[in-house]
Amino acid sequence: MKILTIMGGPRKGYGAICMEKFEKELKFLQEVEFEYLYLKDVNLNSCRGCCNCFFKGEDKCPVGNDDRNEIFNKMDQADGVIFMAPIYALHVPALMKNFFDRFSYIFHRPYFFGKIAIGICNQGISGAKRVTSYFNDVASSWGFNFVNELKLSTIPYTGVEKKMVKKIRKSCKTLINALNGPRYQKPSLGDVLGFRVRKLLHNIARDETNADYKYWFEQGWLNGDKKYYYDVRIGIGKRIIAGLLNLILKPKFKVLFAEDPKQMYTKYLKLESLNFESL
Ligand SMILES: Cc1cc2nc3c(=O)[nH]c(=O)nc-3n(C[C@H](O)[C@H](O)[C@H](O)COP(=O)(O)O)c2cc1C
């Protein structure tokens, strides 16, 4: 079993000390391969905001030759990924944010189904809740089965370690159980609706040259009978609500995306799709 821990802080600090304890506790439960990926040590250039990855494909990213593909491969080879960062200025450090920015195309083309993820954040006083919840949002959108948020406080008060160890052990247990259990979670109503809305959008704003469309088509997600990204039983209630939403949104999307989608995307990429002159 392989675990990859993506370390989002700019130094090997308290976060690293906590993670090493986490690794030890995890290995006490089960022998696993545990790898650290320090974002401070890799070459991951800043996103330039061109949106090429969304529309043309991630291979058309103009940022150039850096470690993005290797990082992707490491996540792909892992059974579980831990997203870990300290709180800086109420949120994730810039390195972690850039990591998410550079892989933003995965929000459009979710990939990591069948893999487990957890999020860990070490704070001084506050902010960890926001960040672990953010990790949950990102990882779930990328397809991971996100199973745990671990929030640690590194203020040096007496007995802080004891409190932390308790939480770390609990989190390790959750991670191990998830890795050994069924990897594909049952989607919530929100997950099912999210899938159906995106499917509808791709089917209406159809552009065979668009990277998102191609990916969704190749995965078979645009097929009429496809109810979710992967085969899973979806309850009748969720199916009815999703069907109704589909019926309501279909005519609205037809109006909103009446223009040729290829032209629309081309204009968008050239910053020409917003024009307030006549208003
Ligand atoms: C630039 C900077 C900004 C910080 N901002 C916050 C903050 O907004 N909230 C907080 O609780 N702690 C904040 N901290 C404290 C760190 O989250 C805390 O010390 C953490 O344990 C550092 O982890 P590290 O040693 O792995 O870098 C900040 C620390 C730094 C260096």
The ligand as a Gaussian input file, in Angstrom:
#p B3LYP/6-31G(d) Opt

LIG

0 1
 C        3.676000      33.798000       7.487000
 C        2.929000      33.058000       8.552000
 C        1.581000      33.270000       8.710000
 C        0.862000      32.597000       9.705000
 N       -0.474000      32.792000       9.809000
 C       -1.195000      32.123000      10.727000
 C       -2.613000      32.286000      10.827000
 O       -3.226000      33.016000      10.101000
 N       -3.279000      31.569000      11.766000
 C       -2.641000      30.727000      12.619000
 O       -3.284000      30.114000      13.441000
 N       -1.295000      30.522000      12.539000
 C       -0.564000      31.207000      11.630000
 N        0.806000      31.014000      11.541000
 C        1.433000      30.060000      12.459000
 C        1.643000      28.713000      11.800000
 O        0.464000      28.187000      11.242000
 C        2.152000      27.708000      12.805000
 O        3.276000      28.208000      13.459000
 C        2.471000      26.388000      12.148000
 O        2.677000      25.412000      13.128000
 C        3.703000      26.505000      11.271000
 O        3.949000      25.279000      10.653000
 P        5.384000      24.929000      10.024000
 O        6.379000      24.966000      11.147000
 O        5.189000      23.566000       9.438000
 O        5.665000      25.997000       8.980000
 C        1.538000      31.691000      10.572000
 C        2.904000      31.475000      10.394000
 C        3.603000      32.139000       9.399000
 C        5.080000      31.876000       9.221000

